[in-house]
Every structure is written in C-alpha cells, then in structure tokens.
Amino acid sequence: MINQTRLRMILRWVHIAAGIFIVGYVYKFHLDAGATRVAQFVVVPVIAVSGMWLWQQGRIVRWTRGASSLSSTGRPSNNGFGVTR
C-alpha cells in the first residue's frame, strides 16, 4: 500500500504536469482539435480532482477510513471512560 506522503507527492506532480499542458494548450495548441478534446475531457478533470485531493486530503482520508467510528457530530464517540470506540 502507498503511504500518504508518497501519494501526495505523486498527485502534486500530476497536478503540475497537467497545469503545464494547459499552459501549452492556451499558448500554442488551441487550434489543434485533438489537443482541445484532451484538454476538455482529460486534463481539466485531472487538475480538478487532484487539486481537490491535495486541498482536502486529510478530510477525505478521515472520511473514508473512519466514517463508522464517528458520531453524528463528526467527532469520535466516547463511552464515558475516555475510550474511543
């Protein structure tokens, strides 16, 4: 399994590479129909998803890993003895 630090580094570089493609598209490749389709349907969604993941990584990991152990308030439930369920 990949640890969170390595995942964040990979996503950061994917985000940067996709951003470089968008800059090239805006300044050079905007007349090419293939580049337009790639930019619209691949690169922009990749930038959006990777950017949201980089911004909200901690919240997403907590949500996917510990959704069952959180109470309705979003805090870990406590049985009164300082033991988290």
Beta strands, then each sheet from edge to edge (+ up, - down):
end
